[in-house]
Amino acid sequence: MPKLKRLSATELTSVFQQFGFFILSQRGSHIKLRRISSAGENETLTVPNHRQLDTGTCHAIFRQACKYIPSGDLRPFFYTN
């Protein structure tokens, strides 16, 4: 069974930038990422700016991102083989 990786905010930001997200703002220790969908709607993700995120936080971000990106495309970045 694949295990969830412990990622950093820098790694997550670069992953989401590959899917068209850009850094909108940062307030305190949270980075807000956004992209505009083909339908013209704002798609926003929030990532804590930490060196290493807890597995529960990574899983929550994965679930949040699956609203906008197919889970099959995200899975290689978040889970081990």
N, CA, C and O of each residue as an XYZ file, in Angstrom:
324
protein
N       0.844     -1.175      0.000
C       0.000      0.000      0.000
C       0.891      1.242      0.000
O       1.820      1.326      0.804
N       0.630      2.201     -0.881
C       1.484      3.390     -0.943
C       1.342      4.249      0.310
O       0.272      4.338      0.912
N       2.454      4.877      0.682
C       2.465      5.739      1.858
C       2.460      7.194      1.419
O       2.993      7.548      0.367
N       1.856      8.016      2.239
C       1.817      9.447      1.988
C       3.173     10.052      2.314
O       3.728      9.794      3.382
N       3.708     10.853      1.404
C       4.994     11.505      1.629
C       4.809     12.699      2.559
O       3.728     13.282      2.634
N       5.878     13.054      3.264
C       5.884     14.285      4.064
C       6.588     15.340      3.223
O       7.799     15.277      3.013
N       5.834     16.286      2.754
C       6.344     17.293      1.840
C       6.540     18.630      2.550
O       6.003     18.857      3.635
N       7.313     19.504      1.924
C       7.486     20.862      2.442
C       6.585     21.800      1.641
O       6.052     21.429      0.596
N       6.427     23.007      2.144
C       5.625     24.000      1.435
C       6.254     24.342      0.093
O       5.542     24.572     -0.884
N       7.575     24.378      0.035
C       8.275     24.670     -1.215
C       7.990     23.597     -2.260
O       7.749     23.909     -3.426
N       8.018     22.340     -1.844
C       7.735     21.240     -2.767
C       6.291     21.306     -3.264
O       6.033     21.127     -4.454
N       5.353     21.563     -2.354
C       3.948     21.635     -2.752
C       3.690     22.809     -3.688
O       2.942     22.687     -4.657
N       4.303     23.928     -3.398
C       4.126     25.098     -4.250
C       4.615     24.811     -5.665
O       3.955     25.181     -6.636
N       5.760     24.159     -5.788
C       6.279     23.842     -7.125
C       5.399     22.817     -7.837
O       5.234     22.890     -9.055
N       4.832     21.864     -7.098
C       3.920     20.882     -7.703
C       2.689     21.588     -8.261
O       2.294     21.346     -9.401
N       2.089     22.453     -7.462
C       0.872     23.132     -7.906
C       1.146     24.137     -9.021
O       0.267     24.403     -9.840
N       2.348     24.695     -9.063
C       2.693     25.593    -10.167
C       2.763     24.834    -11.484
O       2.520     25.410    -12.545
N       3.092     23.560    -11.427
C       3.087     22.730    -12.641
C       1.677     22.575    -13.204
O       1.504     22.332    -14.398
N       0.665     22.715    -12.337
C      -0.730     22.594    -12.751
C      -1.381     23.954    -12.999
O      -2.604     24.044    -13.110
N      -0.577     25.004    -13.086
C      -1.103     26.316    -13.459
C      -1.426     27.247    -12.310
O      -1.933     28.344    -12.544
N      -1.152     26.851    -11.076
C      -1.403     27.727     -9.938
C      -0.252     28.722     -9.798
O       0.881     28.431    -10.184
N      -0.549     29.888     -9.248
C       0.475     30.882     -8.964
C       0.289     31.381     -7.537
O      -0.801     31.279     -6.974
N       1.350     31.919     -6.957
C       1.275     32.425     -5.586
C       0.538     33.751     -5.619
O       0.991     34.717     -6.234
N      -0.596     33.783     -4.954
C      -1.421     34.982     -4.908
C      -0.977     35.893     -3.776
O      -0.794     37.096     -3.967
N      -0.804     35.302     -2.582
C      -0.398     36.091     -1.427
C       0.136     35.181     -0.339
O      -0.001     33.959     -0.394
N       0.740     35.805      0.642
C       1.175     35.082      1.834
C       0.862     35.962      3.029
O       1.247     37.131      3.077
N       0.170     35.393      3.980
C      -0.147     36.109      5.203
C       0.259     35.226      6.359
O      -0.285     34.138      6.544
N       1.212     35.695      7.132
C       1.727     34.880      8.222
C       2.435     33.673      7.644
O       3.320     33.804      6.799
N       2.042     32.499      8.103
C       2.714     31.278      7.651
C       1.881     30.498      6.637
O       2.081     29.293      6.486
N       0.954     31.151      5.939
C       0.134     30.464      4.957
C       0.298     31.103      3.584
O       0.263     32.326      3.444
N       0.476     30.261      2.578
C       0.625     30.696      1.198
C      -0.683     30.396      0.476
O      -1.200     29.282      0.550
N      -1.208     31.390     -0.217
C      -2.443     31.217     -0.973
C      -2.088     31.098     -2.448
O      -1.471     31.992     -3.027
N      -2.489     29.971     -3.051
C      -2.238     29.691     -4.469
C      -3.554     29.788     -5.227
O      -4.605     29.412     -4.709
N      -3.494     30.290     -6.445
C      -4.727     30.435     -7.218
C      -4.455     30.180     -8.693
O      -3.354     30.408     -9.193
N      -5.487     29.702     -9.368
C      -5.489     29.639    -10.822
C      -6.915     29.929    -11.282
O      -7.876     29.760    -10.531
N      -7.025     30.364    -12.516
C      -8.322     30.655    -13.102
C      -8.692     29.472    -13.991
O      -7.936     29.110    -14.893
N      -9.850     28.872    -13.739
C     -10.272     27.705    -14.524
C     -10.690     28.138    -15.923
O     -10.825     29.328    -16.204
N     -10.889     27.167    -16.782
C     -11.319     27.465    -18.150
C     -12.706     28.095    -18.180
O     -13.061     28.780    -19.138
N     -13.495     27.860    -17.119
C     -14.827     28.453    -17.014
C     -14.774     29.859    -16.420
O     -15.802     30.524    -16.289
N     -13.554     30.314    -16.056
C     -13.397     31.657    -15.501
C     -13.549     31.745    -13.994
O     -13.609     32.843    -13.440
N     -13.611     30.597    -13.321
C     -13.766     30.586    -11.867
C     -12.401     30.545    -11.184
O     -11.451     29.962    -11.707
N     -12.315     31.171    -10.013
C     -11.091     31.126     -9.217
C     -11.005     29.792     -8.480
O     -11.972     29.345     -7.862
N      -9.853     29.175     -8.556
C      -9.577     27.937     -7.817
C      -8.431     28.256     -6.860
O      -7.328     28.591     -7.291
N      -8.701     28.151     -5.563
C      -7.741     28.582     -4.551
C      -7.349     27.436     -3.637
O      -8.198     26.661     -3.197
N      -6.050     27.335     -3.353
C      -5.510     26.367     -2.398
C      -4.684     27.129     -1.371
O      -4.039     28.123     -1.705
N      -4.700     26.671     -0.135
C      -3.901     27.277      0.921
C      -2.932     26.240      1.466
O      -3.320     25.115      1.781
N      -1.652     26.635      1.572
C      -0.597     25.741      2.025
C       0.155     26.402      3.175
O       0.598     27.541      3.027
N       0.318     25.729      4.318
C       1.140     26.286      5.396
C       2.603     26.330      4.973
O       3.109     25.378      4.380
N       3.270     27.413      5.272
C       4.666     27.580      4.866
C       5.579     26.987      5.936
O       6.151     27.714      6.748
N       5.711     25.654      5.930
C       6.557     24.943      6.884
C       7.583     24.105      6.135
O       7.381     23.739      4.977
N       8.679     23.811      6.809
C       9.721     22.993      6.181
C       9.244     21.583      5.904
O       9.556     21.014      4.858
N       8.490     21.014      6.834
C       7.946     19.669      6.652
C       6.539     19.649      7.220
O       6.331     19.956      8.394
N       5.577     19.289      6.388
C       4.183     19.251      6.811
C       3.851     17.882      7.398
O       4.409     16.867      6.982
N       2.950     17.863      8.353
C       2.485     16.604      8.923
C       1.737     15.812      7.850
O       1.228     16.382      6.885
N       1.679     14.505      8.029
C       1.000     13.668      7.034
C      -0.481     14.016      6.950
O      -1.053     13.999      5.860
N      -1.102     14.325      8.059
C      -2.521     14.709      8.047
C      -2.754     15.980      7.259
O      -3.751     16.096      6.547
N      -1.849     16.930      7.377
C      -1.950     18.181      6.627
C      -1.747     17.919      5.142
O      -2.464     18.479      4.312
N      -0.783     17.078      4.796
C      -0.560     16.716      3.389
C      -1.792     16.038      2.802
O      -2.173     16.301      1.661
N      -2.407     15.168      3.586
C      -3.606     14.472      3.111
C      -4.757     15.460      2.909
O      -5.495     15.355      1.929
N      -4.912     16.404      3.814
C      -5.972     17.407      3.686
C      -5.753     18.283      2.447
O      -6.708     18.613      1.743
N      -4.512     18.653      2.186
C      -4.198     19.451      0.994
C      -4.454     18.630     -0.261
O      -4.958     19.159     -1.252
N      -4.114     17.338     -0.234
C      -4.375     16.445     -1.362
C      -5.872     16.393     -1.667
O      -6.283     16.512     -2.821
N      -6.680     16.213     -0.623
C      -8.137     16.156     -0.821
C      -8.683     17.474     -1.353
O      -9.561     17.487     -2.216
N      -8.162     18.581     -0.836
C      -8.590     19.900     -1.286
C      -8.219     20.108     -2.760
O      -9.018     20.633     -3.535
N      -7.020     19.699     -3.139
C      -6.552     19.873     -4.516
C      -7.300     18.961     -5.490
O      -7.405     19.278     -6.675
N      -7.816     17.839     -5.002
C      -8.542     16.916     -5.880
C      -9.857     17.511     -6.386
O     -10.455     16.968     -7.315
N     -10.312     18.604     -5.799
C     -11.486     19.301     -6.322
C     -11.178     19.909     -7.692
O     -12.069     20.050     -8.529
N      -9.911     20.266     -7.914
C      -9.521     20.984     -9.112
C      -8.640     20.165    -10.063
O      -8.641     20.396    -11.272
N      -7.897     19.216     -9.512
C      -6.948     18.421    -10.298
C      -7.310     16.948    -10.106
O      -7.560     16.531     -8.975
N      -7.347     16.150    -11.170
C      -7.659     14.719    -11.007
C      -6.668     14.033    -10.054
O      -5.464     14.285    -10.116
N      -7.177     13.177     -9.187
C      -6.332     12.531     -8.180
C      -5.239     11.673     -8.815
O      -4.161     11.528     -8.239
N      -5.497     11.111     -9.980
C      -4.481     10.318    -10.666
C      -3.260     11.134    -11.057
O      -2.144     10.617    -11.085
N      -3.472     12.407    -11.358
C      -2.363     13.290    -11.712
C      -1.578     13.727    -10.472
O      -0.368     13.938    -10.552
N      -2.247     13.862     -9.343
C      -1.602     14.310     -8.094
C      -0.918     13.180     -7.322
O       0.075     13.406     -6.631
N      -1.447     11.984     -7.444
C      -0.989     10.851     -6.636
C       0.535     10.624     -6.677
O       1.118     10.370     -5.622
N       1.205     10.702     -7.830
C       2.665     10.458     -7.831
C       3.449     11.474     -7.003
O       4.536     11.162     -6.518
N       2.916     12.680     -6.834
C       3.603     13.706     -6.055
C       3.403     13.518     -4.555
O       4.266     13.896     -3.762
N       2.272     12.937     -4.162
C       1.912     12.831     -2.752
C       2.180     11.456     -2.140
O       2.364     11.353     -0.927
N       2.206     10.399     -2.957
C       2.334      9.038     -2.432
C       3.573      8.343     -2.994
O       3.993      8.613     -4.119
N       4.153      7.441     -2.189
C       5.257      6.609     -2.649
C       4.698      5.472     -3.494
O       3.501      5.189     -3.449
N       5.547      4.837     -4.245
C       5.099      3.719     -5.099
C       4.845      2.497     -4.331
O       4.465      1.476     -4.904
